[in-house]
Amino acid sequence: MLHVYDGVLRFYSGQAVEGNIYDRWFRLNVVHDVDRSTVTVYIDDQKRFVTHVTPSRSYYFKFGVYMQHHDWSPCMESRWTNVTVYTKP
């Protein structure tokens, strides 16, 4: 999960992926390699983050805005365009 805290895009509430994320368009690519149990995040075609994840059949892809338990805002917004989801055959 990617969260934004104080204008910084983070993996959950931990490691920073990209700073100064507010008020700009950016290209986000997320590669979840289930066989290798890794997630790789690209911002504007630059690899910014890689991590190993615990294998689980409950993972699925979604996007949107979800209120968190801390650092919440009365205005939460995201805009998406040209979304494509690729899967291995």
PDB file of N, CA, C and O in Angstrom:
ATOM      1  N   MET A   1       0.839  -1.181   0.000  1.00  0.00           N
ATOM      2  CA  MET A   1       0.000   0.000   0.000  1.00  0.00           C
ATOM      3  C   MET A   1       0.875   1.232   0.000  1.00  0.00           C
ATOM      4  O   MET A   1       1.864   1.310   0.729  1.00  0.00           O
ATOM      5  N   LEU A   2       0.506   2.180  -0.814  1.00  0.00           N
ATOM      6  CA  LEU A   2       1.203   3.460  -0.868  1.00  0.00           C
ATOM      7  C   LEU A   2       0.329   4.497  -0.184  1.00  0.00           C
ATOM      8  O   LEU A   2      -0.846   4.649  -0.516  1.00  0.00           O
ATOM      9  N   HIS A   3       0.903   5.200   0.761  1.00  0.00           N
ATOM     10  CA  HIS A   3       0.196   6.234   1.523  1.00  0.00           C
ATOM     11  C   HIS A   3       0.956   7.546   1.363  1.00  0.00           C
ATOM     12  O   HIS A   3       2.154   7.550   1.081  1.00  0.00           O
ATOM     13  N   VAL A   4       0.254   8.654   1.546  1.00  0.00           N
ATOM     14  CA  VAL A   4       0.899   9.969   1.549  1.00  0.00           C
ATOM     15  C   VAL A   4       0.785  10.562   2.938  1.00  0.00           C
ATOM     16  O   VAL A   4      -0.312  10.685   3.483  1.00  0.00           O
ATOM     17  N   TYR A   5       1.924  10.929   3.509  1.00  0.00           N
ATOM     18  CA  TYR A   5       1.986  11.613   4.793  1.00  0.00           C
ATOM     19  C   TYR A   5       2.866  12.842   4.628  1.00  0.00           C
ATOM     20  O   TYR A   5       4.020  12.733   4.212  1.00  0.00           O
ATOM     21  N   ASP A   6       2.323  14.013   4.955  1.00  0.00           N
ATOM     22  CA  ASP A   6       3.067  15.276   4.860  1.00  0.00           C
ATOM     23  C   ASP A   6       3.683  15.473   3.474  1.00  0.00           C
ATOM     24  O   ASP A   6       4.811  15.951   3.353  1.00  0.00           O
ATOM     25  N   GLY A   7       2.940  15.104   2.437  1.00  0.00           N
ATOM     26  CA  GLY A   7       3.392  15.327   1.068  1.00  0.00           C
ATOM     27  C   GLY A   7       4.407  14.326   0.557  1.00  0.00           C
ATOM     28  O   GLY A   7       4.981  14.524  -0.515  1.00  0.00           O
ATOM     29  N   VAL A   8       4.643  13.248   1.305  1.00  0.00           N
ATOM     30  CA  VAL A   8       5.614  12.226   0.898  1.00  0.00           C
ATOM     31  C   VAL A   8       4.876  10.914   0.656  1.00  0.00           C
ATOM     32  O   VAL A   8       4.159  10.426   1.530  1.00  0.00           O
ATOM     33  N   LEU A   9       5.056  10.349  -0.534  1.00  0.00           N
ATOM     34  CA  LEU A   9       4.494   9.042  -0.853  1.00  0.00           C
ATOM     35  C   LEU A   9       5.350   7.979  -0.176  1.00  0.00           C
ATOM     36  O   LEU A   9       6.568   7.950  -0.356  1.00  0.00           O
ATOM     37  N   ARG A  10       4.713   7.102   0.607  1.00  0.00           N
ATOM     38  CA  ARG A  10       5.438   6.097   1.396  1.00  0.00           C
ATOM     39  C   ARG A  10       4.847   4.707   1.191  1.00  0.00           C
ATOM     40  O   ARG A  10       3.681   4.561   0.824  1.00  0.00           O
ATOM     41  N   PHE A  11       5.665   3.698   1.432  1.00  0.00           N
ATOM     42  CA  PHE A  11       5.186   2.320   1.489  1.00  0.00           C
ATOM     43  C   PHE A  11       4.634   2.132   2.887  1.00  0.00           C
ATOM     44  O   PHE A  11       5.380   2.133   3.865  1.00  0.00           O
ATOM     45  N   TYR A  12       3.307   1.970   2.977  1.00  0.00           N
ATOM     46  CA  TYR A  12       2.593   2.035   4.255  1.00  0.00           C
ATOM     47  C   TYR A  12       3.006   3.347   4.940  1.00  0.00           C
ATOM     48  O   TYR A  12       2.942   4.395   4.297  1.00  0.00           O
ATOM     49  N   SER A  13       3.417   3.337   6.186  1.00  0.00           N
ATOM     50  CA  SER A  13       3.853   4.581   6.828  1.00  0.00           C
ATOM     51  C   SER A  13       5.367   4.606   6.991  1.00  0.00           C
ATOM     52  O   SER A  13       5.906   5.413   7.749  1.00  0.00           O
ATOM     53  N   GLY A  14       6.054   3.711   6.272  1.00  0.00           N
ATOM     54  CA  GLY A  14       7.496   3.571   6.417  1.00  0.00           C
ATOM     55  C   GLY A  14       8.314   4.307   5.374  1.00  0.00           C
ATOM     56  O   GLY A  14       8.261   5.533   5.268  1.00  0.00           O
ATOM     57  N   GLN A  15       9.066   3.545   4.614  1.00  0.00           N
ATOM     58  CA  GLN A  15      10.062   4.094   3.700  1.00  0.00           C
ATOM     59  C   GLN A  15       9.462   5.044   2.678  1.00  0.00           C
ATOM     60  O   GLN A  15       8.418   4.766   2.089  1.00  0.00           O
ATOM     61  N   ALA A  16      10.144   6.182   2.474  1.00  0.00           N
ATOM     62  CA  ALA A  16       9.718   7.162   1.474  1.00  0.00           C
ATOM     63  C   ALA A  16       9.955   6.617   0.070  1.00  0.00           C
ATOM     64  O   ALA A  16      11.003   6.040  -0.219  1.00  0.00           O
ATOM     65  N   VAL A  17       8.973   6.810  -0.789  1.00  0.00           N
ATOM     66  CA  VAL A  17       9.070   6.415  -2.196  1.00  0.00           C
ATOM     67  C   VAL A  17       9.320   7.640  -3.061  1.00  0.00           C
ATOM     68  O   VAL A  17      10.142   7.596  -3.977  1.00  0.00           O
ATOM     69  N   GLU A  18       8.610   8.745  -2.774  1.00  0.00           N
ATOM     70  CA  GLU A  18       8.743   9.979  -3.559  1.00  0.00           C
ATOM     71  C   GLU A  18       8.284  11.164  -2.717  1.00  0.00           C
ATOM     72  O   GLU A  18       7.220  11.115  -2.099  1.00  0.00           O
ATOM     73  N   GLY A  19       9.070  12.210  -2.692  1.00  0.00           N
ATOM     74  CA  GLY A  19       8.721  13.425  -1.967  1.00  0.00           C
ATOM     75  C   GLY A  19       7.953  14.404  -2.830  1.00  0.00           C
ATOM     76  O   GLY A  19       7.842  14.223  -4.042  1.00  0.00           O
ATOM     77  N   ASN A  20       7.423  15.439  -2.204  1.00  0.00           N
ATOM     78  CA  ASN A  20       6.704  16.516  -2.911  1.00  0.00           C
ATOM     79  C   ASN A  20       5.678  15.970  -3.894  1.00  0.00           C
ATOM     80  O   ASN A  20       5.691  16.313  -5.076  1.00  0.00           O
ATOM     81  N   ILE A  21       4.802  15.129  -3.401  1.00  0.00           N
ATOM     82  CA  ILE A  21       3.861  14.425  -4.262  1.00  0.00           C
ATOM     83  C   ILE A  21       2.568  15.202  -4.511  1.00  0.00           C
ATOM     84  O   ILE A  21       1.832  14.887  -5.446  1.00  0.00           O
ATOM     85  N   TYR A  22       2.284  16.209  -3.687  1.00  0.00           N
ATOM     86  CA  TYR A  22       1.034  16.960  -3.835  1.00  0.00           C
ATOM     87  C   TYR A  22       1.053  17.883  -5.052  1.00  0.00           C
ATOM     88  O   TYR A  22       2.105  18.363  -5.474  1.00  0.00           O
ATOM     89  N   ASP A  23      -0.145  18.117  -5.605  1.00  0.00           N
ATOM     90  CA  ASP A  23      -0.393  19.125  -6.641  1.00  0.00           C
ATOM     91  C   ASP A  23       0.445  18.943  -7.893  1.00  0.00           C
ATOM     92  O   ASP A  23       0.926  19.920  -8.469  1.00  0.00           O
ATOM     93  N   ARG A  24       0.623  17.699  -8.318  1.00  0.00           N
ATOM     94  CA  ARG A  24       1.321  17.456  -9.580  1.00  0.00           C
ATOM     95  C   ARG A  24       0.869  16.117 -10.151  1.00  0.00           C
ATOM     96  O   ARG A  24       0.456  15.217  -9.420  1.00  0.00           O
ATOM     97  N   TRP A  25       0.955  16.009 -11.464  1.00  0.00           N
ATOM     98  CA  TRP A  25       0.701  14.743 -12.131  1.00  0.00           C
ATOM     99  C   TRP A  25       2.002  13.954 -12.138  1.00  0.00           C
ATOM    100  O   TRP A  25       3.080  14.527 -12.292  1.00  0.00           O
ATOM    101  N   PHE A  26       1.903  12.662 -11.974  1.00  0.00           N
ATOM    102  CA  PHE A  26       3.063  11.791 -12.112  1.00  0.00           C
ATOM    103  C   PHE A  26       2.594  10.438 -12.626  1.00  0.00           C
ATOM    104  O   PHE A  26       1.438  10.051 -12.454  1.00  0.00           O
ATOM    105  N   ARG A  27       3.517   9.735 -13.256  1.00  0.00           N
ATOM    106  CA  ARG A  27       3.205   8.405 -13.765  1.00  0.00           C
ATOM    107  C   ARG A  27       3.615   7.386 -12.709  1.00  0.00           C
ATOM    108  O   ARG A  27       4.771   7.345 -12.289  1.00  0.00           O
ATOM    109  N   LEU A  28       2.666   6.572 -12.288  1.00  0.00           N
ATOM    110  CA  LEU A  28       2.900   5.557 -11.271  1.00  0.00           C
ATOM    111  C   LEU A  28       2.771   4.179 -11.909  1.00  0.00           C
ATOM    112  O   LEU A  28       1.747   3.857 -12.512  1.00  0.00           O
ATOM    113  N   ASN A  29       3.810   3.375 -11.771  1.00  0.00           N
ATOM    114  CA  ASN A  29       3.762   1.980 -12.199  1.00  0.00           C
ATOM    115  C   ASN A  29       4.113   1.112 -10.997  1.00  0.00           C
ATOM    116  O   ASN A  29       5.094   1.365 -10.298  1.00  0.00           O
ATOM    117  N   VAL A  30       3.310   0.098 -10.769  1.00  0.00           N
ATOM    118  CA  VAL A  30       3.560  -0.839  -9.678  1.00  0.00           C
ATOM    119  C   VAL A  30       3.608  -2.237 -10.281  1.00  0.00           C
ATOM    120  O   VAL A  30       2.678  -2.664 -10.965  1.00  0.00           O
ATOM    121  N   VAL A  31       4.707  -2.946 -10.018  1.00  0.00           N
ATOM    122  CA  VAL A  31       4.867  -4.312 -10.497  1.00  0.00           C
ATOM    123  C   VAL A  31       4.863  -5.231  -9.281  1.00  0.00           C
ATOM    124  O   VAL A  31       5.761  -5.174  -8.441  1.00  0.00           O
ATOM    125  N   HIS A  32       3.846  -6.073  -9.198  1.00  0.00           N
ATOM    126  CA  HIS A  32       3.773  -7.059  -8.116  1.00  0.00           C
ATOM    127  C   HIS A  32       4.104  -8.409  -8.740  1.00  0.00           C
ATOM    128  O   HIS A  32       3.282  -9.006  -9.434  1.00  0.00           O
ATOM    129  N   ASP A  33       5.314  -8.875  -8.483  1.00  0.00           N
ATOM    130  CA  ASP A  33       5.755 -10.175  -8.990  1.00  0.00           C
ATOM    131  C   ASP A  33       5.401 -11.224  -7.946  1.00  0.00           C
ATOM    132  O   ASP A  33       6.110 -11.399  -6.955  1.00  0.00           O
ATOM    133  N   VAL A  34       4.315 -11.907  -8.179  1.00  0.00           N
ATOM    134  CA  VAL A  34       3.804 -12.877  -7.209  1.00  0.00           C
ATOM    135  C   VAL A  34       4.777 -14.037  -7.047  1.00  0.00           C
ATOM    136  O   VAL A  34       4.995 -14.504  -5.930  1.00  0.00           O
ATOM    137  N   ASP A  35       5.366 -14.509  -8.143  1.00  0.00           N
ATOM    138  CA  ASP A  35       6.294 -15.640  -8.071  1.00  0.00           C
ATOM    139  C   ASP A  35       7.520 -15.326  -7.220  1.00  0.00           C
ATOM    140  O   ASP A  35       8.022 -16.201  -6.514  1.00  0.00           O
ATOM    141  N   ARG A  36       8.005 -14.092  -7.278  1.00  0.00           N
ATOM    142  CA  ARG A  36       9.195 -13.688  -6.513  1.00  0.00           C
ATOM    143  C   ARG A  36       8.848 -13.000  -5.190  1.00  0.00           C
ATOM    144  O   ARG A  36       9.736 -12.693  -4.394  1.00  0.00           O
ATOM    145  N   SER A  37       7.558 -12.760  -4.959  1.00  0.00           N
ATOM    146  CA  SER A  37       7.086 -12.067  -3.748  1.00  0.00           C
ATOM    147  C   SER A  37       7.734 -10.690  -3.606  1.00  0.00           C
ATOM    148  O   SER A  37       8.198 -10.319  -2.527  1.00  0.00           O
ATOM    149  N   THR A  38       7.758  -9.941  -4.703  1.00  0.00           N
ATOM    150  CA  THR A  38       8.319  -8.587  -4.670  1.00  0.00           C
ATOM    151  C   THR A  38       7.315  -7.583  -5.228  1.00  0.00           C
ATOM    152  O   THR A  38       6.454  -7.914  -6.042  1.00  0.00           O
ATOM    153  N   VAL A  39       7.457  -6.347  -4.760  1.00  0.00           N
ATOM    154  CA  VAL A  39       6.719  -5.207  -5.303  1.00  0.00           C
ATOM    155  C   VAL A  39       7.747  -4.154  -5.681  1.00  0.00           C
ATOM    156  O   VAL A  39       8.616  -3.812  -4.880  1.00  0.00           O
ATOM    157  N   THR A  40       7.648  -3.637  -6.908  1.00  0.00           N
ATOM    158  CA  THR A  40       8.534  -2.591  -7.390  1.00  0.00           C
ATOM    159  C   THR A  40       7.688  -1.397  -7.790  1.00  0.00           C
ATOM    160  O   THR A  40       6.684  -1.553  -8.485  1.00  0.00           O
ATOM    161  N   VAL A  41       8.082  -0.203  -7.357  1.00  0.00           N
ATOM    162  CA  VAL A  41       7.338   1.023  -7.649  1.00  0.00           C
ATOM    163  C   VAL A  41       8.195   1.930  -8.515  1.00  0.00           C
ATOM    164  O   VAL A  41       9.354   2.199  -8.199  1.00  0.00           O
ATOM    165  N   TYR A  42       7.610   2.396  -9.609  1.00  0.00           N
ATOM    166  CA  TYR A  42       8.253   3.348 -10.509  1.00  0.00           C
ATOM    167  C   TYR A  42       7.463   4.647 -10.484  1.00  0.00           C
ATOM    168  O   TYR A  42       6.234   4.628 -10.545  1.00  0.00           O
ATOM    169  N   ILE A  43       8.158   5.773 -10.394  1.00  0.00           N
ATOM    170  CA  ILE A  43       7.545   7.091 -10.512  1.00  0.00           C
ATOM    171  C   ILE A  43       8.184   7.772 -11.716  1.00  0.00           C
ATOM    172  O   ILE A  43       9.405   7.914 -11.782  1.00  0.00           O
ATOM    173  N   ASP A  44       7.352   8.191 -12.671  1.00  0.00           N
ATOM    174  CA  ASP A  44       7.840   8.827 -13.904  1.00  0.00           C
ATOM    175  C   ASP A  44       8.959   8.008 -14.534  1.00  0.00           C
ATOM    176  O   ASP A  44      10.004   8.541 -14.906  1.00  0.00           O
ATOM    177  N   ASP A  45       8.721   6.695 -14.646  1.00  0.00           N
ATOM    178  CA  ASP A  45       9.625   5.740 -15.298  1.00  0.00           C
ATOM    179  C   ASP A  45      10.954   5.529 -14.584  1.00  0.00           C
ATOM    180  O   ASP A  45      11.876   4.960 -15.168  1.00  0.00           O
ATOM    181  N   GLN A  46      11.073   5.973 -13.337  1.00  0.00           N
ATOM    182  CA  GLN A  46      12.291   5.768 -12.540  1.00  0.00           C
ATOM    183  C   GLN A  46      11.975   4.831 -11.379  1.00  0.00           C
ATOM    184  O   GLN A  46      11.032   5.063 -10.623  1.00  0.00           O
ATOM    185  N   LYS A  47      12.778   3.761 -11.243  1.00  0.00           N
ATOM    186  CA  LYS A  47      12.562   2.838 -10.131  1.00  0.00           C
ATOM    187  C   LYS A  47      12.845   3.566  -8.825  1.00  0.00           C
ATOM    188  O   LYS A  47      13.939   4.092  -8.623  1.00  0.00           O
ATOM    189  N   ARG A  48      11.845   3.595  -7.930  1.00  0.00           N
ATOM    190  CA  ARG A  48      11.971   4.324  -6.667  1.00  0.00           C
ATOM    191  C   ARG A  48      11.964   3.426  -5.435  1.00  0.00           C
ATOM    192  O   ARG A  48      12.437   3.817  -4.368  1.00  0.00           O
ATOM    193  N   PHE A  49      11.417   2.206  -5.593  1.00  0.00           N
ATOM    194  CA  PHE A  49      11.243   1.387  -4.396  1.00  0.00           C
ATOM    195  C   PHE A  49      11.067  -0.071  -4.786  1.00  0.00           C
ATOM    196  O   PHE A  49      10.363  -0.384  -5.747  1.00  0.00           O
ATOM    197  N   VAL A  50      11.710  -0.966  -4.037  1.00  0.00           N
ATOM    198  CA  VAL A  50      11.534  -2.414  -4.200  1.00  0.00           C
ATOM    199  C   VAL A  50      11.462  -3.017  -2.811  1.00  0.00           C
ATOM    200  O   VAL A  50      12.225  -2.633  -1.924  1.00  0.00           O
ATOM    201  N   THR A  51      10.551  -3.961  -2.614  1.00  0.00           N
ATOM    202  CA  THR A  51      10.466  -4.650  -1.334  1.00  0.00           C
ATOM    203  C   THR A  51       9.970  -6.073  -1.543  1.00  0.00           C
ATOM    204  O   THR A  51       9.312  -6.380  -2.537  1.00  0.00           O
ATOM    205  N   HIS A  52      10.294  -6.923  -0.600  1.00  0.00           N
ATOM    206  CA  HIS A  52       9.747  -8.274  -0.572  1.00  0.00           C
ATOM    207  C   HIS A  52       8.461  -8.236   0.244  1.00  0.00           C
ATOM    208  O   HIS A  52       8.370  -7.526   1.245  1.00  0.00           O
ATOM    209  N   VAL A  53       7.485  -8.994  -0.187  1.00  0.00           N
ATOM    210  CA  VAL A  53       6.208  -9.054   0.523  1.00  0.00           C
ATOM    211  C   VAL A  53       5.910 -10.488   0.923  1.00  0.00           C
ATOM    212  O   VAL A  53       6.399 -11.432   0.302  1.00  0.00           O
ATOM    213  N   THR A  54       5.114 -10.641   1.951  1.00  0.00           N
ATOM    214  CA  THR A  54       4.707 -11.959   2.412  1.00  0.00           C
ATOM    215  C   THR A  54       3.703 -12.532   1.422  1.00  0.00           C
ATOM    216  O   THR A  54       2.692 -11.891   1.134  1.00  0.00           O
ATOM    217  N   PRO A  55       3.958 -13.717   0.900  1.00  0.00           N
ATOM    218  CA  PRO A  55       2.998 -14.307  -0.052  1.00  0.00           C
ATOM    219  C   PRO A  55       1.602 -14.434   0.564  1.00  0.00           C
ATOM    220  O   PRO A  55       1.453 -14.839   1.716  1.00  0.00           O
ATOM    221  N   SER A  56       0.596 -14.085  -0.217  1.00  0.00           N
ATOM    222  CA  SER A  56      -0.780 -14.174   0.252  1.00  0.00           C
ATOM    223  C   SER A  56      -1.721 -14.237  -0.939  1.00  0.00           C
ATOM    224  O   SER A  56      -1.521 -13.536  -1.932  1.00  0.00           O
ATOM    225  N   ARG A  57      -2.722 -15.053  -0.846  1.00  0.00           N
ATOM    226  CA  ARG A  57      -3.730 -15.115  -1.907  1.00  0.00           C
ATOM    227  C   ARG A  57      -4.744 -13.978  -1.790  1.00  0.00           C
ATOM    228  O   ARG A  57      -5.600 -13.820  -2.660  1.00  0.00           O
ATOM    229  N   SER A  58      -4.654 -13.182  -0.715  1.00  0.00           N
ATOM    230  CA  SER A  58      -5.627 -12.108  -0.515  1.00  0.00           C
ATOM    231  C   SER A  58      -5.221 -10.796  -1.173  1.00  0.00           C
ATOM    232  O   SER A  58      -5.993  -9.838  -1.148  1.00  0.00           O
ATOM    233  N   TYR A  59      -4.016 -10.728  -1.767  1.00  0.00           N
ATOM    234  CA  TYR A  59      -3.603  -9.493  -2.441  1.00  0.00           C
ATOM    235  C   TYR A  59      -4.446  -9.279  -3.700  1.00  0.00           C
ATOM    236  O   TYR A  59      -4.768 -10.226  -4.418  1.00  0.00           O
ATOM    237  N   TYR A  60      -4.787  -8.038  -3.945  1.00  0.00           N
ATOM    238  CA  TYR A  60      -5.461  -7.684  -5.179  1.00  0.00           C
ATOM    239  C   TYR A  60      -5.163  -6.226  -5.471  1.00  0.00           C
ATOM    240  O   TYR A  60      -4.738  -5.487  -4.584  1.00  0.00           O
ATOM    241  N   PHE A  61      -5.385  -5.805  -6.716  1.00  0.00           N
ATOM    242  CA  PHE A  61      -5.057  -4.451  -7.138  1.00  0.00           C
ATOM    243  C   PHE A  61      -6.272  -3.547  -6.993  1.00  0.00           C
ATOM    244  O   PHE A  61      -7.379  -3.904  -7.395  1.00  0.00           O
ATOM    245  N   LYS A  62      -6.049  -2.370  -6.413  1.00  0.00           N
ATOM    246  CA  LYS A  62      -7.096  -1.352  -6.342  1.00  0.00           C
ATOM    247  C   LYS A  62      -6.412  -0.003  -6.225  1.00  0.00           C
ATOM    248  O   LYS A  62      -5.234   0.073  -5.875  1.00  0.00           O
ATOM    249  N   PHE A  63      -7.136   1.045  -6.514  1.00  0.00           N
ATOM    250  CA  PHE A  63      -6.589   2.382  -6.328  1.00  0.00           C
ATOM    251  C   PHE A  63      -7.703   3.306  -5.911  1.00  0.00           C
ATOM    252  O   PHE A  63      -8.872   3.085  -6.228  1.00  0.00           O
ATOM    253  N   GLY A  64      -7.321   4.358  -5.188  1.00  0.00           N
ATOM    254  CA  GLY A  64      -8.298   5.294  -4.678  1.00  0.00           C
ATOM    255  C   GLY A  64      -7.751   5.999  -3.466  1.00  0.00           C
ATOM    256  O   GLY A  64      -6.545   5.989  -3.220  1.00  0.00           O
ATOM    257  N   VAL A  65      -8.632   6.609  -2.712  1.00  0.00           N
ATOM    258  CA  VAL A  65      -8.251   7.357  -1.513  1.00  0.00           C
ATOM    259  C   VAL A  65      -8.967   6.720  -0.328  1.00  0.00           C
ATOM    260  O   VAL A  65     -10.179   6.507  -0.350  1.00  0.00           O
ATOM    261  N   TYR A  66      -8.195   6.427   0.692  1.00  0.00           N
ATOM    262  CA  TYR A  66      -8.739   5.800   1.883  1.00  0.00           C
ATOM    263  C   TYR A  66      -8.207   6.535   3.098  1.00  0.00           C
ATOM    264  O   TYR A  66      -7.002   6.763   3.210  1.00  0.00           O
ATOM    265  N   MET A  67      -9.097   6.909   4.014  1.00  0.00           N
ATOM    266  CA  MET A  67      -8.664   7.617   5.211  1.00  0.00           C
ATOM    267  C   MET A  67      -7.854   6.691   6.109  1.00  0.00           C
ATOM    268  O   MET A  67      -8.214   5.530   6.306  1.00  0.00           O
ATOM    269  N   GLN A  68      -6.772   7.207   6.643  1.00  0.00           N
ATOM    270  CA  GLN A  68      -5.928   6.453   7.556  1.00  0.00           C
ATOM    271  C   GLN A  68      -6.226   6.892   8.987  1.00  0.00           C
ATOM    272  O   GLN A  68      -6.960   7.856   9.204  1.00  0.00           O
ATOM    273  N   HIS A  69      -5.670   6.202   9.936  1.00  0.00           N
ATOM    274  CA  HIS A  69      -5.957   6.471  11.340  1.00  0.00           C
ATOM    275  C   HIS A  69      -5.203   7.674  11.882  1.00  0.00           C
ATOM    276  O   HIS A  69      -5.545   8.181  12.950  1.00  0.00           O
ATOM    277  N   HIS A  70      -4.182   8.143  11.168  1.00  0.00           N
ATOM    278  CA  HIS A  70      -3.454   9.340  11.594  1.00  0.00           C
ATOM    279  C   HIS A  70      -3.148  10.178  10.352  1.00  0.00           C
ATOM    280  O   HIS A  70      -3.199   9.677   9.229  1.00  0.00           O
ATOM    281  N   ASP A  71      -2.836  11.428  10.560  1.00  0.00           N
ATOM    282  CA  ASP A  71      -2.519  12.345   9.463  1.00  0.00           C
ATOM    283  C   ASP A  71      -3.658  12.425   8.442  1.00  0.00           C
ATOM    284  O   ASP A  71      -3.407  12.423   7.237  1.00  0.00           O
ATOM    285  N   TRP A  72      -4.897  12.494   8.914  1.00  0.00           N
ATOM    286  CA  TRP A  72      -6.027  12.556   8.006  1.00  0.00           C
ATOM    287  C   TRP A  72      -6.302  14.004   7.609  1.00  0.00           C
ATOM    288  O   TRP A  72      -5.837  14.939   8.261  1.00  0.00           O
ATOM    289  N   SER A  73      -7.046  14.168   6.554  1.00  0.00           N
ATOM    290  CA  SER A  73      -7.367  15.486   6.020  1.00  0.00           C
ATOM    291  C   SER A  73      -8.850  15.521   5.659  1.00  0.00           C
ATOM    292  O   SER A  73      -9.406  14.500   5.256  1.00  0.00           O
ATOM    293  N   PRO A  74      -9.503  16.683   5.797  1.00  0.00           N
ATOM    294  CA  PRO A  74     -10.894  16.780   5.371  1.00  0.00           C
ATOM    295  C   PRO A  74     -11.045  16.764   3.844  1.00  0.00           C
ATOM    296  O   PRO A  74     -12.151  16.604   3.328  1.00  0.00           O
ATOM    297  N   CYS A  75      -9.930  16.929   3.129  1.00  0.00           N
ATOM    298  CA  CYS A  75      -9.953  16.890   1.662  1.00  0.00           C
ATOM    299  C   CYS A  75      -8.975  15.817   1.188  1.00  0.00           C
ATOM    300  O   CYS A  75      -7.760  15.996   1.281  1.00  0.00           O
ATOM    301  N   MET A  76      -9.500  14.712   0.684  1.00  0.00           N
ATOM    302  CA  MET A  76      -8.662  13.630   0.169  1.00  0.00           C
ATOM    303  C   MET A  76      -9.077  13.374  -1.266  1.00  0.00           C
ATOM    304  O   MET A  76     -10.247  13.110  -1.544  1.00  0.00           O
ATOM    305  N   GLU A  77      -8.119  13.453  -2.176  1.00  0.00           N
ATOM    306  CA  GLU A  77      -8.449  13.364  -3.590  1.00  0.00           C
ATOM    307  C   GLU A  77      -7.308  12.709  -4.357  1.00  0.00           C
ATOM    308  O   GLU A  77      -6.136  12.918  -4.047  1.00  0.00           O
ATOM    309  N   SER A  78      -7.661  11.920  -5.353  1.00  0.00           N
ATOM    310  CA  SER A  78      -6.684  11.424  -6.325  1.00  0.00           C
ATOM    311  C   SER A  78      -7.380  11.392  -7.677  1.00  0.00           C
ATOM    312  O   SER A  78      -8.591  11.186  -7.763  1.00  0.00           O
ATOM    313  N   ARG A  79      -6.613  11.594  -8.709  1.00  0.00           N
ATOM    314  CA  ARG A  79      -7.153  11.571 -10.068  1.00  0.00           C
ATOM    315  C   ARG A  79      -6.330  10.597 -10.882  1.00  0.00           C
ATOM    316  O   ARG A  79      -5.101  10.586 -10.803  1.00  0.00           O
ATOM    317  N   TRP A  80      -7.009   9.783 -11.662  1.00  0.00           N
ATOM    318  CA  TRP A  80      -6.355   8.729 -12.435  1.00  0.00           C
ATOM    319  C   TRP A  80      -6.775   8.856 -13.885  1.00  0.00           C
ATOM    320  O   TRP A  80      -7.919   9.202 -14.181  1.00  0.00           O
ATOM    321  N   THR A  81      -5.850   8.574 -14.788  1.00  0.00           N
ATOM    322  CA  THR A  81      -6.154   8.601 -16.208  1.00  0.00           C
ATOM    323  C   THR A  81      -5.351   7.507 -16.905  1.00  0.00           C
ATOM    324  O   THR A  81      -4.248   7.170 -16.475  1.00  0.00           O
ATOM    325  N   ASN A  82      -5.902   6.960 -17.971  1.00  0.00           N
ATOM    326  CA  ASN A  82      -5.217   5.948 -18.783  1.00  0.00           C
ATOM    327  C   ASN A  82      -4.707   4.778 -17.949  1.00  0.00           C
ATOM    328  O   ASN A  82      -3.550   4.381 -18.086  1.00  0.00           O
ATOM    329  N   VAL A  83      -5.545   4.228 -17.098  1.00  0.00           N
ATOM    330  CA  VAL A  83      -5.164   3.099 -16.237  1.00  0.00           C
ATOM    331  C   VAL A  83      -5.171   1.818 -17.066  1.00  0.00           C
ATOM    332  O   VAL A  83      -6.131   1.536 -17.783  1.00  0.00           O
ATOM    333  N   THR A  84      -4.090   1.047 -16.959  1.00  0.00           N
ATOM    334  CA  THR A  84      -3.982  -0.251 -17.624  1.00  0.00           C
ATOM    335  C   THR A  84      -3.464  -1.261 -16.608  1.00  0.00           C
ATOM    336  O   THR A  84      -2.498  -0.987 -15.896  1.00  0.00           O
ATOM    337  N   VAL A  85      -4.089  -2.405 -16.541  1.00  0.00           N
ATOM    338  CA  VAL A  85      -3.646  -3.490 -15.672  1.00  0.00           C
ATOM    339  C   VAL A  85      -3.213  -4.649 -16.562  1.00  0.00           C
ATOM    340  O   VAL A  85      -3.986  -5.145 -17.382  1.00  0.00           O
ATOM    341  N   TYR A  86      -1.964  -5.070 -16.385  1.00  0.00           N
ATOM    342  CA  TYR A  86      -1.432  -6.194 -17.152  1.00  0.00           C
ATOM    343  C   TYR A  86      -1.299  -7.397 -16.233  1.00  0.00           C
ATOM    344  O   TYR A  86      -0.936  -7.256 -15.065  1.00  0.00           O
ATOM    345  N   THR A  87      -1.590  -8.566 -16.753  1.00  0.00           N
ATOM    346  CA  THR A  87      -1.400  -9.801 -15.999  1.00  0.00           C
ATOM    347  C   THR A  87      -0.687 -10.811 -16.888  1.00  0.00           C
ATOM    348  O   THR A  87      -0.781 -10.760 -18.114  1.00  0.00           O
ATOM    349  N   LYS A  88       0.017 -11.717 -16.252  1.00  0.00           N
ATOM    350  CA  LYS A  88       0.660 -12.797 -17.002  1.00  0.00           C
ATOM    351  C   LYS A  88      -0.415 -13.779 -17.428  1.00  0.00           C
ATOM    352  O   LYS A  88      -1.365 -14.032 -16.687  1.00  0.00           O
ATOM    353  N   PRO A  89      -0.263 -14.332 -18.627  1.00  0.00           N
ATOM    354  CA  PRO A  89      -1.261 -15.340 -19.074  1.00  0.00           C
ATOM    355  C   PRO A  89      -1.152 -16.627 -18.268  1.00  0.00           C
ATOM    356  O   PRO A  89      -1.905 -17.570 -18.506  1.00  0.00           O
TER     357      PRO A  89
END
